[in-house]
């Protein structure tokens, strides 16, 4: 899928996205975003989901984004567990994994969702 979008008055981005459901347990997505401006570094993200069983899902995301002349490499991981018909627990992490700056702005979270 190709989605041109205007993000700023003087620039146009080109977004390419692909999603694939491989089977009932595995999903995969890929995204590529670049600008029409010269010397622009593209942003690339790959993500996946694996359903271990009917109550447990593992998700992961790896993204490379340009930021102030340096590409930022981020890894996101999440695990969701259905506790009952009305409750789901999720634990997740967003890790900044660039060389020497590992740990600079990592985040971790835990959520219990009641329906």
N, C-alpha and C positions, 0 to 999 in steps of 0.2 A: 504494500500500500504506500502511496506517495501523497504526503500532505504538505504542500507549501503553506507557510504561515508567516504573517507579519508580526514580528516581536518588537521591533522598534521602528520608528518613522523611516529611517534610511536603510534598513536591512531586511532581507528576506531569508528565512531558514528553509532548508529542505529536510524533511523528516521521512525516513524509510523505516518501516516496522514490519516485523514478521512474527506470527504466532502459530504454533503447531501443537496440537494435542496428539501426542504419539500413541497413547492408549489410555485406559481408564486411570492409570496411576501416574503417568508422566506428561507434563506440559513444559513447553520451551518457548521463549520469546527472545527476539533480538531487535535492537533499536539503534539507528544511526542518524545523527543530527549534524548538519553542517550549515554554514552560512554562505551566502553568495559573495561575501566580501573576500578580497584576495588575502592570502596568507592566514587563513582561518584553520584552526585545528579542529577536527570533528570530535563529537562526543559519541561514544559507543557503550551500549549496555547490553548484557546478556543475563537472562534470568530463567530460573527453572523451578518446577514444583514436583515433588514426589510424594504420593499418598502411600504411606506405609501400610495402613489399614483403614477401615471405615471411620476411625476416630482420630487418626494421627496424620499430620501433614508437615513435611519439611520443605522450606522454601529457601532459595538462595539467589543472590543478585551480585553481579560484578560489573562495575562501571568505571569508565575512564572519561574524565571530563577536563577540558582545558581550564586553567585558572591562573591568571596573571603570568602567562608564559610557561607554566609548569603543569604537566598533566597530573591530575589527582586520581589516584586509584582507590576505589572504595569497594568493600565487600560487605554485603548484608546477608544475614542468616536469621531464619526464624523457624520456630517449631510450635505448632498448634496442636492441642490435645483436647478433644471433646470429653468433658468430665461427666456430663449427664445430658439429658434432653434439653436442659435449660442453662447449662454453664459450659464455657470454653476457656481454657487457659492458654496463653501465648507468651513465649519468651523469645526475645530477639536481640540482635546486636548489629550495629552499623560501625564497621571498622575502617579506619583510614590506614591503608597499608602501603603507602609510598615509602620506600627506602628508609632514610634516617628519621622521617617524621612520624613513624608508626606510633600510634597512641596519642597523637596530638589532639584530636577531637573525636574520639570514639564515643559511642553512646550505647547503652544497654537498657533494656526495658522488660517489664513483666506486666501482664494484663489478665484480669479475670473478667470475662464478659458474661453477664447474666441476662437472659432473655425472658 
